[in-house]
Amino acid sequence: MKSKPIIEVKNLCKTYEFVEKQPGIKYSFKNLFKAEKKKKEAVNDVSFSIEEGELIGFLGPNGAGKTTTLKMLSGILTPTSGKVQVMGYEPIKRQKEYKMQFAFVMGQKMQLWWDLPPMESFLLNKKIYEVSDEDFKKNLDEMVELLDVKGIINKQVRQLSLGERMKCELIAALLHNPKVLFLDEPTIGLDVVAQKKIRDFIKKYNKERKTTIILTSHYMEDIAQLCKRIVIIDLGKIVYDGQLDDLIAKYASNKKVTIYFEDGVTKKEVGKFGNISEFESLKVSFEVPRNDVKNMIGGILTSDLIIKDIEIDEEDIESIIRNIFTK
Amino acid sequence: MGKYLAVISNSIKKNLAYRANTFILMISVLFSFGVLFYFWNSIYMQGNKVGTYTLSEIISYYIFITIFELLFTSTNTAWSIGDEIRNGQITNSILKPMGYFEYKFSQSLGVIFYRMMLFVPVIALVLFLLRNYLTQPKDDYGYLFFIILSFLAFILNYIIYYIVGISSFWVVDNNGFFFTCLVVISFMQGQWMPLDLLPTWFVTLGNYLPFKYLFFVPVGVVSGRSAFEYSMLIIPLLWCVSLYFLAKFLYKKGIKKYEGYGV
């Protein structure tokens, strides 16, 4: 017998009404009498379902509707229409039982008390979520070990680095062992080492606890390391819902290689190394197929051109999505 | 219940974290009491008078007003709610199984306990030094009534500033609006001058508002200026109840509006 999905979304819509402000006195006057209300469809008929224990990536350009969808799934935002079910609850009802099993970590919005050590916020959450002493100790010890933060949980949050803060935010959110976890840009602004630690942690946590996790990120590496399945949302609609491997094979075939030159170069001089995506005489970006990156860089380094710096970036989500539309 | 105690405790700890502040604060409080005394003393010594107040009465009035200001006000509640709405922190509170009103109340209680720890010694010293200038309550149980009235005043104070803070859902420039509210409320609670010295029409207006119960009425009882009446308990209680429902209603409406932009 197939079990019921832990998250079910059917025909979800969110429309915002706003008053269009146009410049000029004439329009200000007009608005006084009759404000023209415009509609923006942030989420337009989105449907999907998620099984318990899945670790899913939510991708999409800024303003695509992915954060709006997450907010409706968590109970922050009221849907305009459609059905949302998470763990059998309607999130917008904001029932206590729902909140007790749910957690949302938002990259920029901290829940830790700024002037106190993280430990105090942990203890507060223990009380809020009614976590038993044993569970608390067990969860805390395990996560502190995995994230390697033993030395800092008793330092004031404002004295911690961004990476340390983020790790503690994660711990605070997971102390009550939620069944469903949303992570909104969890590695934003972090250094490479911290990013990796957090990724490893999320992966292990999901595997061991079977927590259902939805992750949004602008970093392809986050998604690549963690998610088997991804959902791409653009312009309020689901553009892709399937396995990441399939998507990568199909669309994210390139890396972005940016070369900084000591002396100015011409398009003609560098054009032979690859497809130019951005050009300035001292800085050129190329779109290079993943497998060719090594060769391409080797070729440039052994040429006569004097290289100041090289950057290799993942093809960003925007261009992957652009590819999806243009191909 | 334990979660609210934990909030109170964290709130106290958070304020304690700023220890350097503490010492300076205590000195400045001592100083402000001193200024108060010498100011009014010199005014009266020169033969001036404030309305129907004797020197002792006016000194008692301002001493107790200052005590109230130090111990029983929750203006910080309004500011912190305003901040949390503006920077989106309140989203976290929506997602937690804890009432926002109750959460902020617990935080406020923490601040009050902290302030009491800090200022009670200083206040006790001041009351001792100025004991000859302080007037007594009229009633036998005056001090007991005072404690009950203060308790009510604190709750009413909290609810009012909670509502002011919640206004941030609608008012974008809440700095200006807050300041205006603070100024009006502090005037109407008797912080600047005794309310019974104001013109009759103003006093009548004040009777229909909750503010005089925040400072003026309790101070009047403990300084012996007014005799205790049971209406002094019932009316603020009614205000507490009705404003409580207003607060909850406004919060609901505010969150709805918040969904539209701030989240």
Interface residues (C-beta under 8 A of the other chain):
Chain A: Y16 K71 S74 G75 I76 L77 T78 R94 K96 K99 M100 F102 A103 F104 M106 Q108 K109 M110 Q111 W113 D115 L116 E120 S121 L123 L124 K126 K127 I128 Y129 E130 Q156
Chain B: G2 K3 L5 A6 V7 N10 K13 K14 A17 Y18 N87 G88 Q89 T91 N92 I94 L95 K96 P97 M98 K256 E259 G260 V263
